[in-house]
Amino acid sequence: MGRLRAVSAALVVLAALAAWLAGGAGAAPDPGVPAAEAELARTYAPVLRLKEQSEACGPGEPYEPIDVDVILPSVEVALRGPWNPTDLVRIAPTGADLTGGLYDYALDFPGVALDPGCDYERWAERLAGQRPATTYARVVTQADRPGKLALQYWFFYIFNDFNNKHEGDWEMIQIVFDAADARQALAEGPTEVGYSQHESAERAAWGSAKLRVVDGSHPVVYPAAGSHANYFDSGLYLGRTAQEGLGCDDTTGPSREVRPAVRLVPTDRAAYLRQYPWLGFVGHWGERRPAFYDGPLGPSAKLQWTRPITWAEQDWRDQSFAVPAGGSAGTTATGFFCGAVGLGAEVLRVTTAHPWPVLAVLAVLLLLLAWAGTRTRWRPSAPFRIAHERALGQILSASWRMYTRHLRLFLGIGLLFVPIAVVTTIVQQIVFRVGSLDGLVETAGEQNGLVATLALLLGVAFALLAYALVVAATARAMLDLDERRRATPLSAYREALDSARPLLGSLAIAVGVLLLLNLTVVGIPVAVFLLVRWSLLAVVVEVEEHGARGALRRSAHVVSGHWWRAFVVAIGVGGAGLVIGPLVGALALLATGAAFAWINLISALVSVLVMPFAAVATTYLYLDLRVRGEREGADAPVAELPSMLQIAAPRPRPADGPALPSS
């Protein structure tokens, strides 16, 4: 029996040596690494499928995980101190220079992270010929998790070219075994694997359908272009949290296959520092920049380095949300989300990198707005009586006075956005959960895209419904105030809900028609034209009591001849209000790392403040156009509306009523 074990051990050593001599995914027999660990690392060495790049500095993934010894030492790399960004400590630092920890120091690569151009890619191209693509393998256990063993593969990329651009990028995958040591792990096989993705990781049971394995044991990894977040399949992935990454990770093909050479890292700290002294560096692997543009910390500063099983238990999730990259009903919604996040990230990057030019552009825009403001009249801005012909500036100024004078009333009306946000979050989570139970979210394909699209469309539908109800309730409250009747949020909604059926019907027709038109490029201008013409439907339903189709026709008739005026007020102010909430929510997500579901609540709280003002302005717009129509003879007067009075007309206070709005 002893002879058999000796022969087996000799075969393991010979196999590892042969793999090392053959190159590729073989693990070199580095000093301090037992033969069984070397064999384990060789057996499960990952295969990377990087998004192919057809032209230099073009779309695709130009970076491969590199051997750190290529850049340490390199005369193109600097070590800087923690005191300020210009504190140069050393040019061409060696690994030995970093072994002492150097908390808050930083490596500085040749380039500017916030204005990268093609500099990092060209540098990577110069480095590529010196060493093959490399991964650092390490076998590690955790004392308080006996019977568990983790096999880690670490990858270092010189640049992260994602929404949060920064120098240096450490990524990894971890394979977990129910084993006490490497020899038992070889006999038992893995139980699960986790792929790092931004601030967390995605798990898969070994043998799961979503885990691809080649040559019997080598897991296939799809690093996302730019971010290098690791995925189990080729696809487009929607990041819904700070942990998942906010934006879209792209691993779609065509791909090129890379089998990194495996460098073995000893488990013991003293041993790995002798072999790889740079693993003692606890500073930043990239130049210092504000916020998420900062260079990342290295492997030994991360939780999984010393507590791999705890990391798997705490930070791994069961799936990523894959959506179609093109050719499905989900493409428009997903493309809008990905493009919006990408555009926002680019604006933020340019602002951070070049604040003065951006400030100059903003100053010019403000001057243009100020000039535009001089082209209209702002006074008198009396909010009563509400049915009065007003210039654009007067509509906005009267809206502000009405809103601020009756702030509690309109904030109470706006509170509808809070329960709507809660319902939206619950329904979206049900949709995601149902998709998960059906196995949809584990598939990068059309079904998953439909789930994503359905969830996004539900959010949009609920937001539009809330806004339509707020506009209707606001219009009713303003009419009550103008007629010296007591107005409360409850009374406004009580009367507005009487018209809920035609309001929902007209809204459904409008949304359906606009969505169909947006499916084609040629239909988009028509959709915009109709959107403005139908922008008053909520007020029309509430004030004139039309049916669903009649409200659409009536709104179009009222707007007729005043399309640009309606565009500025109803779409400009209302659209800005609808955008501000999600924008603030997204910024809060980036700044705090809050869960994606919180975006709905944060957006709702912002909408409580801004949307009633937009509703007040829309109501004033409707009344302005009604008065213009009556004056021009295109409209018959409506008995329910107050007649047009002089703006400065005094308003008496009734003996038995509340205080009256003054002009």
HELIX and SHEET records of a PDB file:
HELIX    1   1 GLY A    2  ALA A   22  1                                  21    
HELIX    2   2 ALA A   35  THR A   43  1                                   9    
HELIX    3   3 VAL A   68  VAL A   70  5                                   3    
HELIX    4   4 GLY A   95  LEU A   98  1                                   4    
HELIX    5   5 ASP A  119  ALA A  128  1                                  10    
HELIX    6   6 ALA A  182  GLU A  188  1                                   7    
HELIX    7   7 ARG A  269  GLN A  275  1                                   7    
HELIX    8   8 PRO A  277  GLY A  280  5                                   4    
HELIX    9   9 ALA A  291  TYR A  293  5                                   3    
HELIX   10  10 PRO A  299  ALA A  301  5                                   3    
HELIX   11  11 LEU A  303  THR A  306  1                                   4    
HELIX   12  12 PRO A  308  ASP A  315  1                                   8    
HELIX   13  13 THR A  331  ALA A  353  1                                  23    
HELIX   14  14 PRO A  355  THR A  374  1                                  20    
HELIX   15  15 LEU A  392  ARG A  405  1                                  14    
HELIX   16  16 LEU A  407  GLY A  414  1                                   8    
HELIX   17  17 PHE A  417  LEU A  437  1                                  21    
HELIX   18  18 LEU A  440  GLU A  442  5                                   3    
HELIX   19  19 GLU A  446  ASP A  482  1                                  37    
HELIX   20  20 PRO A  489  ALA A  496  1                                   8    
HELIX   21  21 LEU A  497  SER A  499  5                                   3    
HELIX   22  22 ALA A  500  ASN A  518  1                                  19    
HELIX   23  23 GLY A  523  ARG A  533  1                                  11    
HELIX   24  24 LEU A  537  GLU A  544  1                                   8    
HELIX   25  25 ALA A  548  VAL A  559  1                                  12    
HELIX   26  26 TRP A  563  ALA A  566  1                                   4    
HELIX   27  27 PHE A  567  VAL A  573  3                                   7    
HELIX   28  28 GLY A  574  THR A  592  1                                  19    
HELIX   29  29 TRP A  598  ARG A  631  1                                  34    
SHEET    1   A 4 VAL A 213  VAL A 214  0                                        
SHEET    2   A 4 HIS A 218  PRO A 223 -1                                        
SHEET    3   A 4 VAL A  47  LYS A  51  1                                        
SHEET    4   A 4 SER A 255  VAL A 258 -1                                        
SHEET    1   B 3 LEU A  88  ILE A  91  0                                        
SHEET    2   B 3 ALA A  78  ARG A  80 -1                                        
SHEET    3   B 3 ALA A 106  ASP A 108 -1                                        
SHEET    1   C 7 ALA A 261  VAL A 265  0                                        
SHEET    2   C 7 THR A 134  THR A 141  1                                        
SHEET    3   C 7 LEU A 149  ASN A 160 -1                                        
SHEET    4   C 7 HIS A 166  PHE A 177 -1                                        
SHEET    5   C 7 PRO A 190  GLN A 197 -1                                        
SHEET    6   C 7 SER A 200  ALA A 205 -1                                        
SHEET    7   C 7 TRP A 316  ARG A 317  1                                        
SHEET    1   D 3 VAL A 213  VAL A 214  0                                        
SHEET    2   D 3 HIS A 218  PRO A 223 -1                                        
SHEET    3   D 3 ASN A 230  TYR A 231 -1                                        
SHEET    1   E 3 GLY A 247  ASP A 250  0                                        
SHEET    2   E 3 LEU A 236  GLY A 239 -1                                        
SHEET    3   E 3 PHE A 321  VAL A 323 -1                                        
END                                                                             
